[in-house]
Each structure stands twice: as structure tokens, then as C-alpha cells.
Amino acid sequence: MTELQRGTGAARRMLAAVAGVVPLAVVGVSWYLWRDKLPTELASHWSGSGEADGTMETGAALTLALLLTGIPAAAGLAAACIGSLRPAAFRGIVGFAGVTSGMGAVTWLLSAGLTLQAGSAGKAVLGWWLAALLASFLYGAVPYFLAPKPRFATTHHEARMLLGAQESGAFSRTITSKVLLWVPPALLLVTGLLFIPVFQEGHAASTWLGIGTMLASTIAVALLAHLQVTVDWRGLRIVSTFGRITLKHIRLEDVAAVEVTELRPMEWGGWGYRVMPGRSAVIMGAGPGLILTTTGGKQFAVTVSDPDTAASLLLALRDRNHDGGSHPSATEQTV
Amino acid sequence: MLFRVDAASALSLAEQIAIQVRAGVVEGSLAPGERLPPARDLATALQVNMHTVLRAYKQLRDEGVIEMRQGRGAFVRHDAGPGLIRLTELAEQLLEEARKLGMSRQDVARLIGGVAKS
């Protein structure tokens, strides 16, 4: 890395951290401008796009907005000051901080702005501003893309497994996440705590959507907690052991490079199936894993024990695929 | 774990699969209770007939290395260990030697019965 690159890296880190402070500044400035006009109560809850059906004291709403934008801003600045923090981790922190503070700032702006516009909290109409509220989390993309781009491909795996002309190989491993295994029972518990009281009060009809969403999330997490990683003539595949659903499939001819490395959930956006711009991952925890770069320039990471064997087999199969005879029994005997 | 089968080998494909499962148990890469890949999946992955994989699994089951649970697949038995594998290999060698001498399986069983009594 040259001096110039290091310089721009530091500048972009600072820029990303500063972008994280913008929502806090927006909340602060808007309060300063409106402070004399704001009523004692602000609209804080809408059930549809019509008039507000919930209000909050202005002081409480402001405190909440300052916390929601202040804590992420401080976290981003602190992260920018830690020089040893890996670029991918820094990007994850400022991105997540931006999501939180963006939502915090827009919520405040809508609560205060719409109340001011309508004259009183009860008359504030949400209307199409609902879209702004829903899109506010996108602010996370600003610091995310301002932060320096992480570079992962450092040491490419070069070793190839020696396979006979008529030999075929298959690598198969189940991967389990201890973290994700705890989530479904926890979600079920939360669902019970949230909905059983409502159910007992006889408001069952209104809760079905909520219960359905919670149960669907529980099943989705349960599907991700126990997976099977296979490498064979079809390429790399990640299949859920429960239900046999293929979550990821990279064909041999699409594999450009393979890397064996220690994966950290922080660098890939957490646990489970993660999708980020240009890269995706199945992360079951910190530990050994593979990073595949496809011919399209995208990266895919998966935690798996014994990644060396998987990488060597994958490269051997891909090279044989390139040389013709993809199927060992299809290879004509030359003897 | 890694499975490899070579059509050019003198050993049958099923035997090759069985040997690798046994080796996996001995060296610890297959832990007791671990699930083996479903026969259909492994057959597709290795591009062999599913019955070849099933033959290997049945042989391993008869040896007491794995157990097949109805509808749930094949698992490494909790009591399967290097000792059992070693004994199975010795039994196979014994049968092979007996076959060379022209002895039948019943002859071998009788022989072992006789040794056990003495």
C-alpha cells in the first residue's frame, strides 16, 4: 500500500464517520429552528397513512431522537479513531450506525415537521411521508460506501487434490451455528410473551398477521442454523439439512479463485446468510472457512471446518472441467 | 468429510466408500453420532448409482459401524470406534485367508466357535 492510498483510506474513514454525524446535526438544527413553535406534544404513531393515533411529549421525542442519532454517531467516530480496526469491520459498524441514525432522524423530522404543519399532534397526517420513513434506513448506505473498500483476496489457495483420470471426489460437511440455534427458541418465547395476553383478551383476529410473521422468521432462522456444504462436480453448494433447500450454488466454471481463511462474523455483516453489495456469505461463527471469487468478480464466503480439503478438491475439479472430461466416466480411456 | 471413488481401482466402488467411512471413524474425522450424507446425495455427488452407496452403507451397518434410522439417514454409531474397525478388518482378513484355503463361511464360524470354547 502506498502513502497516498493510506492517506485516502484515512480520509475516507473520517468522511464516513462525519457522514454518521449528519443525522444528529439534522435533529439538533431542526430542533433549534423550530424550538419556539413546537407544541408540548408531537405525533408519534400512525396506524395507517391518515391522522396520528399516538402522541409523545416533545422533550421525550427529542431525547429519543438525540439518543438514536447520537449513539451511532459516537460509535462511528470512535471506530474511525481505532486504526487497527479492519476495513470490513469498520464498514459494517458505520453502515449499521447509519441505518439506526437515519431512521432516528427521519422519525423526528416527520413527528415534529408534520405536527407543525398540521398545527397539533392529533391532526398530523402521515400520507406519502410513510415512504420516507420506510426508506430512512437506506441512509446507512452513505457511510457504508464512503468507508474504504475492504480487500479480502490476499492469499489464494493453489494446492490441487490429485485425482485419477477416472476418480471422482465429493466433500460434504454439515455446519451448525450455536448462535443461530438459540434464536428460534428465543423467537418462540417472544412470540408467546407478545401474543398470548392479546389472545386471552379475545383480540385473536388482529394478531394472526403478527403471529404469522414471527413464526415465519422462526422457521427461516431454523432453516439457516443447520446446513450442509458440499463440493463435487456440480461446484459448491449450500443446502439446508432441514427441507433440503439450496441456498447457494456456485458452478465449477464460475470459480475464479479460492481462498482459505479465518472468517469473522463482524466482517461479513453477522451470522447467517448475509448479502452485501458485491459479496455474500453463510457465516456460522468465527472460524476457518472459504472465500470464493467468481468469474463475475463477486465474493462468497462460508464457514466450514477443513476448508483446505474443500478448496483443493474444488480447484482440482474445476481444472479438470476446464480441460474437457467433466465426468470421470465420460473420459475415454487412452490406455 | 471427503469421499473419493476411482472407477480404475481394483476395489468395487461400494468397498471404496465403506473403506473411507471406516477410515474416517478411525482417524476421528467422523465423530460418533455424526450423520453421513444421504445415499441419494452422495451417489449424485460421486456420480455413482444410489444402490452402490446403499450397498456400502448396508455393509457398514452389518459391521456395526453405522446405524440406519428409518427416514432419517445413516449415522455413525456411538459405540463405533477404532477397536471395532480393527476387529472388522481382522475378520475380513480371516475370511480372505479361509477362502484361499477353500474353507466355507460355516467352516470359519465353526473354527471360531471351537477357539472360543478352548
Interface residues (C-beta under 8 A of the other chain):
Chain A: L163 G164 A165 Q166 E167 S168 G169 A170 F171 S172 R173 T174 Q228 T230 D232 W233 R234 D306 T309 L313 H327 P328 S329
Chain B: M1 L2 F3 R4 V5 D6 A7 A8 S29 E34 R35 P37 D41 L42 T44 A45 L46 Q47 V48
